[in-house]
Amino acid sequence: MQDSVTIAGTALAAFLTLCLARWYLNPLRAIPTVGGTSLPFLSYLTALKWYYGSVFKVAMLDQWLVVVSGPKLVEELRKRPDNEFSAEQGLQSFLPLKYMLGYETVHDQYHVDLVREKLTRSIPLILPDVIDELRLAVSEHIPATENEWVSINVLDKTREIVARASSRVFVGMQACRDPDYLDITVNFTLDVIRDRALFNLFPRFLKPIVSLLAGRAARTVQRATPILKPIIEERKRNMADYGEDWGDKPNDMLQWIIDEARTRNGTDVTIIERILLMNFAAIHTSSNSITHAIYHIAEHPEYLHTLRDEIEPIVKEEGWTKTGMAKMWKLDSLLRESQRHNGINIISLMRKAVKDIVLSNGTLIPRGALIVAASTPLHHDNNIYPDAEVFDPFRFARQRESEGESLKHQYANTSIEYIAFGHGKHACPGRFFAANELKAMLAYIVLNYDFKLGGDGKRPPNVHFGPTIIPNPDAQVQFRKREVSL
């Protein structure tokens, strides 16, 4: 018995010595740890606390996250080339899609180029479809009348509306109104998040096995296959029968991916995986953003009059077009200010160090480290945004009135002071589509509904989940239909 105790004690001592040695030899030890020590095990007590400094690190379950703060270091992170700080490897390190989806989809992300180029160029052509779907989806999910107020869970309903409108552009009318498909698109993001949390509990060599046995994202792809595969097959038959440009050829993301997949021998499964990744990127971030904005307007219903005075004459003159959306400076400003004030995440510009890098302030970032920029300090810096803690809905509309500033402060524009969409060549490729979709959706709601908060009328507090900022998921907003013909 005594020998067993001695062996166990020796093994424990050796294990602790190994852990301490790894900690001592880790180059990240020199970078301050948020909220406490970086000693093994004790560091996890600080993993959910986020403070701000020049460079610091935060413990995640599977790795350290190095955070740079302040305009100078954020700009340095943006400027560093991909062979020093890789955006693609940063995403893969944080979100191990290679254990969730097929190799081809993860390592040949041509769908991102389609979003950046073809989707953005096609906005004037596809926006009418978005508006058409918004009219139906908003009336279904906000079933208010002119005679009484109806209480709505905004986050739930905007998620459904965004899923409908986005899917109209991604997969066409047939699938975008299929309840089963919409359920898949909304829940795929949650599946990916759950998979990531699960995989982080296991060493790398076990992750593929865990994915095979318990991965949810791959199962969701299987659920989507019976819905999307017949549509894909029908389109391929039309291409074979009538050529590349038949008369009724759809102009949507699914068709663009099918066209590109043919040149790369892509399978139907990889096409479906890419479509679901589009939904992963679009639905929850957009629904969060518009819910934040609706909460602000509901807290201050006087904003409705200012917005309507801008929107109504523009829609009468331009219709629901991209040109019209571009003229709605106050609406654009409110969405940008809401995103500045609340944020999507408190971090941005995620990168992985491909080699050892010494930053301009002398901090060594070792090869393999995951590094991000802290967005909240920038967005709440009084030197950049006067009265930064105040929600000022038309802040950016006023700034755009200055000579030469009309484009700089629009919703989708990025800068070193505004990194909600990232910044530089790796900024969110779908932000121009998202901006037009959200402006159209909010403009339509503002014109067609009165809305307000119940109770004390105060905006419900945001919820923080790790680095993600979520509008209160339980809050209710009261809606009443307006009589309007636009």
N, C-alpha and C positions, 0 to 999 in steps of 0.2 A: 504493500500500500504506500509506504513511504517512498519507494522507488518511483511509483507512478506519479506521486505528487511532485517529486524532484524533476522528473522528465517533463511534466506539464509546465512547471515553473520555468524550466530552462527554455522550453519552446516559446512560452509567452515572452520571456525576456528577449529572446532572439528576434521574435516578430516585432516587438516594440522598437528594438534597436534598428532593425531594417527600416521601419517606418520613419524613425527620426533621421536616419542617414539619408533616405530619399528626400525628406523635407529639407535637410541641411544643404544637400547638393543641388536642389532644384533652383535654377536661375530666377524663377518667379518669387523666391523668398524675399528678394530685395524690394519688391513692389509692395507697398502698404496694403493690408487687408481691410476691407470694409468692416467696421464695427467690432473688430477684435483681432484675435490671434490667427496665424496661419498654421499653427501646430496641427498635426493630424487629428482628426475626429472633432476637436474643439472648434475648428473652422466652420463646421456645418451649422453651428449655433447662430452664425451670422449670415447664412446664405441668403436670407430673404430681406436683409436690410440694405437699403441703397442710399448712400451718401455721395458727396461729390468732392472731388479734389482734382489735382492735376493728372495723376495716373494712379489707379488703385485696382485691386482685384477682388472678385466676389466668388465664393465657392458655389459651384453647382454640384450635383450628385456625381457627375462623371468627369468633370474637368474644371479648371479655373477659367474665369472670364475676366480678361483684362479690359479696363475701361479708361479711355482718355476723355478729358473734359477741358473745355475752353476752346475758343475759335482757332487759336494757333495750332494746337495739336489735332483738332478735328480736320482742319484743312490739310495738315501734313498726312493724316491717315487717308484722306481722299486722293491726294496727289501721288502717293506711293504706287508704283506700277504693280501689275499682277504677279510678276516674278519675285516680288517682295511680300506684299499682302494680297492674298487671293480672295476675291469675293466668292467665287464658286466653291472653293474648298472651305471657306468660312461657313457657308450655308450647309454644306455636307457635314461639317463637324458638329454644328449645332443641331441639325435636323437630319438624321441618318436615313435619307430616303432610299439608299441602296439596299437596306434591309426590308423595305416596304414595297418597292416597285421593281420592275424589270431593269436590267442593266442598261438596255438601249435608251430607255426613257430618261434615266438619271444622268447618263454620260453623254448624251447627244440632245441637248435641250434646244432644238430648233424652234420649238413652240414659243420660246421666249423671244426669239427674233421675229416671229410672226406677230406677236403682240406689239413689240416695239415699232415695227415697220407697217405691216399690213393693217392691223387693227387701228392704229393711230391714223393712218391715211384714209381709212374707210369711215371714219366717224360721221362725216356729212351724209353718207349713204345709209348707214345703219341706224342713225339716231331716230328716224321716223318709226322703225320697228320697236326701239326701246320705248318711245312715247306711247305707241299703241299698246304695248304690254303693260306699261305703267298704269294707263287708264283703267284697264280691267283689274289688275292686281290690287291697286290702291282701293278701288271701290269694294272689292271682295274682302280685303283684310281690315279696312276701316269702314265698317258698315253703319256709318252715322246717318242720321236724318236731320232735316232742317228744324225739327220741332223739339228735339231733346239731345242732351249731352250723353255720349257713350264713352265709357272708360276702356282704354286700350293699353295692353302691355306693348309698348313701342318697340322694344328691342326684338321681341319675338316676331312682331308683324313686319318690321322693316327687313328682318332677315329673310322672311318669305317673299317679300316684294322684290328685294334685290336679287334673290335667287331666280325669280321669274324673269325679270328684265335682263339679267346677265345671260341666263340660259337661252333666251330668245336669240341673242347674238352669238352665243357659243354653239348651240346645237339645233336651232331652228324652232319653229312653232310646235311641231309634233311632240317633241320631248319636253319642251319648257312648261307645258301644262299638265304633264303626267305627274300625279301626286307621288308615286313611288320614286320617280327619278328626282323630283325636287327634294324628297326626304334624303335620298342618297347624297345629293350635292351639299345640303346643309350639314349633314352629319360626317361627311368625309374629313373635314377639318378636325373635328373632335376625335375621329379615329386616329388620325396622324399624331395628334397631341398625346393620346393615350399610348400609342405604340412607342413614341419617344420616351415617355416616362417608364414604360415597361422595359425597354431595351437597356436603359441606363442602369438597371439593377443587375445586369449580367456582364461578364467580361466579353471582349470582342469575339472570341472564338465561339461563344455560345449564342451570339445574337442571331445568326442565320437560323439556328434551330428554334429559338424562341419565336422568331418571325413566322416560321413554318407552322408551329403548333398553336400560336396564340395571336399572331398579327391580325389586326382588324382592318387595316387599309387594304391589304390584298383581298380580303373577303368582300370589301365594299366594291372593289373593281369587278369581282365576280357577280355581285348583285346588279351592277350597272350593265353588264354585258348583254343580257337578254333584251334590254331596252334599246341600247345603242347599236348593237351589232346588226339587226335587221335594217336600220336606217343606213348604216355604212354600206351594207351589201347592196341595197337598192341604188345608192348613189354610184357605186362602182359599176353596176350593170348599166346605168344611164351613160356613164362615161365610156363604157365599152361599145354601147349601141349608137350613141349620138356624137361621140368625140369629146374633146376636152371642154368645149364651151357650148354645151347644149342650151337651148332657149331658156329653160327654167332652172338653170344651175344655181344652187343656193350661194349666197354671199355671206357665209358665216365661218366661225373658227373651225368647226368640224370639217367643212369642205376644204379649207386651207390646209389643215393638217393631213387630210386624205391625199390631197394633191402632192404635198411634200413627201408623205410616206411612200408614195409610189416610186419616187426617185431613190429611196433608201431601203426598199424592200421591207418597210415597216409592217408589222402585223396589226390586226384589228385591236388586239389587246393593248398594244403600245399607243394606238390612237385614243383609246378610251382612257388610259392612264394619263395621257397629256391633257385631255379635256377635264378630268377630275382635278388635276393640278391647277388648271386655270380657275376652277371654282374655289379651290383651297386658297388661292391668292386673292380672290375677288370678294367673296360673299361676306365673310365675317368682318373684314376690315372696313368694307363699305357700309355695312349695316351699323357697325359701331360708330362710324363717323357721322352718319346722318342722325342717329339717335342722340348723340351728344348735341348736335345742332338743334334738334327738335326740343330737347330739354331746355336749352337756353331760351328759345323763342317762347316756349310755354311758360317759363318763369317771367318773361317780359313780353306779354302779348302786344304791347305797343310797337314792337318791332314789325308785327304783321302789316301795319298800315304803311310803314316806310317801304317794306319789300313789295307790297302790292302796287304802290304808286310807281315803282320801277318796272315790275314784271308785266303788268297789264298792257301798257302801251307798246312795249317791245313785242309781246306775243301778237297783238293786233297787227303790227306792222310787218314783223319778220316770220310770224308763225313759230312753231316749236322746232326751230332749226339750230344748227351749230352757230350760225351767225347771230341768231337771237341770244343764245346762251352766252356768247362772248360779250354781249352788251350789258349783261346783268352784273354790273360791278359790285353792287351792294350785297347781292345774294352770294356772289363769289367770295367777297370779303368775309361774310359771316361764316361760311364754311371753312375758310382758311384760318380765321381767328379761333374758331371752335377747335380746330385741329392743333393750332399752336397752344391754346390754353389747356386743353385736355391731353392731347397726344394720342398716338396709336400705341406706341411703346415708349419706354423711357430710354431706349437705346436705338442706335441706327448704325449704318455703315459697317456691318459685320464683315470681318476679314479673318483669315488665318495666315500666320507668319510662315512663309515658305522657307525662309532662312533667318538666321540671327540678325536682328535689326536694332540699331541704336537710334532712338528718337532724338530730336533736336535738343531736348532737355536733359539728355544723358541717360535716359532709362533704357535698359536692355530688354528687348522683347525677344525671347528665345524662339527658335524654330519650333513650329507646331502649336504655338500659343494661339488661342482664340481671342481676338481683340475687337472692341466695338467703341463707338462714340456715344457719350451721354447726351441725349437730346434735350432733356428737361432743363438743365442749367442754361443752355443757349436760349430756349424758348421763353424762359422766365428771367432773362437778364435785363435789368432796368436800363443798362447802357445801350442795349439794342432796341428794346421795346419799352418806351416810357410807361410807367404804371403797369408793369408786366403782369402783376397778379390780378389786374382788373380785366374782366371780359369786355372788350370794346368791339362790338360787332362790325362797325364800319371803319375800323382802323386802317385797313389796307385799301379800301375804296378812296379814302382821303389821300393816302400816299400816292395812289395811281394818278391823281389829278396833277401832280407836279410834272414838269417837262421831262420827258425821257424816262419816266417811271411807270408808264401804263402797263408794260408787260412784266416788269420785275416782280410785282407784288400780286400777281394773279395766283389763284388757288394751286394750280399744278406746277408752278415754278419752284425750283429748288435753289438754295444758296447756302453759303457757309453759316448764315444766321437762321436758316429754316431747313431742317433736315428730316421732317416728318416722312417724306417720300425717299429719304436718302439724298445723295448729291453726287454729281459727276456722272461718268459713263455707266455706272452700275445703279443709278437711281431707278426707282420702280418703273418698269417699262409700260405698265398699264395705267399710269396715273392720269393721262389725258382722257382716256375713255372713262375712267372712274369719275373724274371731275365733271364731265358732261352728263354722265348718268345721274350723279348725285344732284347736280344743279337742276336737271329736268325733274327729278323726283321731288326735291324740296319745293321747287317753284309750283309744281302741280298741287302739292299738298297745301301750300300757303294760299293759293288762289281758291281752292275748293273747300277749305275747312277753316273754321275757327278752332283754336285749341288752347288749353290752359292746364296748369297743374292744380290738383285738388289739395285738400288739407291746408297747410300753412303757405302753400304757393312757392315754397323754396325748392330749388333744383336739387334732386337727390344726389348724394355723394357718389363719386366713382368708386369702382372696385378694382383693386390691384391684384393681379395674379402673376407673380414673378415680375418680369419686365413689361408685361402687357397691361394696358389700362382699358378697363371695360366700363361702359356706362351702366349705371345701376340696373341689374337685370329684372328687378321686381317692381320697378316704378310704373305707375299708371298715369297716362295723360288723357284728359277728357277732350273729345272731339265733337264738333257739331257741323253738319254739312252747310255750305253756303250755296246760294243760287247764283251760278255763274255759267256762262256759255263758252268760255275759252277752252 
